[in-house]
Amino acid sequence: SYLMLWSINDLPELNDEYATNEFVPGIILIGSDGSNTAYGIDTRSKETLFIAAPFETLALDNVERIGSTIEEFLWRIRERQD
């Protein structure tokens, strides 16, 4: 499994480049699998929700919730690759 988390200093610039406010409002992208999958945090709810979404079709309809804790998020990423 591969997870590339972006530097906190790079988050604003990278989220601007991927136009997250336009395509997935309320989502903050935090990294990727080094390929087509973006990972992020859904800020639209009071609960912390980690998400996965394809870069190619970045849209709220394509967001998959994959965890509510960092442990669950990391476990689900591992499971996605198995």
C-alpha positions in Angstrom: 0.0 0.0 0.0 1.2 3.5 -0.8 0.2 6.7 0.9 1.8 10.1 0.2 0.6 12.7 2.7 1.3 16.3 1.6 3.1 18.8 3.7 0.8 21.1 5.7 2.6 24.0 4.0 1.6 22.7 0.6 -2.1 22.0 1.3 -3.5 25.4 0.3 -1.5 25.5 -3.0 -2.3 21.8 -4.0 -6.0 22.2 -3.1 -6.1 25.3 -5.3 -4.4 23.4 -8.1 -7.0 20.6 -7.9 -9.8 23.2 -7.6 -11.3 21.3 -4.6 -13.5 24.3 -3.7 -15.1 24.0 -7.1 -15.3 20.2 -7.5 -15.6 18.9 -4.0 -16.6 21.8 -1.7 -15.9 21.1 2.0 -13.2 18.5 1.2 -9.5 19.2 2.0 -7.2 17.0 0.1 -4.3 15.8 2.2 -2.5 13.3 -0.1 -2.7 10.6 -2.6 -1.8 7.0 -3.4 0.8 8.4 -5.9 -1.5 7.6 -8.7 -5.2 8.3 -9.4 -6.6 8.3 -5.8 -6.9 11.5 -3.7 -7.2 11.3 0.0 -8.7 14.0 2.1 -10.8 15.1 5.0 -14.5 16.0 4.7 -15.2 19.1 6.7 -18.9 19.3 6.0 -19.8 17.5 9.2 -18.9 17.8 12.9 -17.5 14.3 12.8 -14.0 13.8 11.3 -14.4 11.9 8.0 -11.5 10.7 5.9 -12.3 10.2 2.2 -10.9 8.8 -1.0 -11.8 10.0 -4.5 -10.5 9.6 -8.0 -8.5 12.5 -9.3 -9.9 12.0 -12.8 -13.5 12.4 -11.8 -13.2 14.6 -8.7 -16.8 15.3 -7.6 -18.8 14.9 -4.4 -20.7 12.0 -6.0 -17.4 10.1 -6.3 -16.2 10.6 -2.7 -15.9 7.5 -0.7 -15.8 7.8 3.1 -13.1 5.5 4.4 -12.7 6.3 8.1 -13.6 8.5 11.0 -10.2 8.0 12.8 -6.7 8.1 11.5 -6.3 4.4 12.5 -9.4 3.4 10.5 -8.3 5.6 7.6 -4.9 3.9 7.4 -6.4 0.4 7.8 -8.9 1.0 5.0 -6.1 2.3 2.7 -4.3 -1.0 3.4 -7.4 -3.0 2.7 -8.0 -1.2 -0.6 -4.7 -2.4 -1.9 -5.1 -6.0 -0.9 
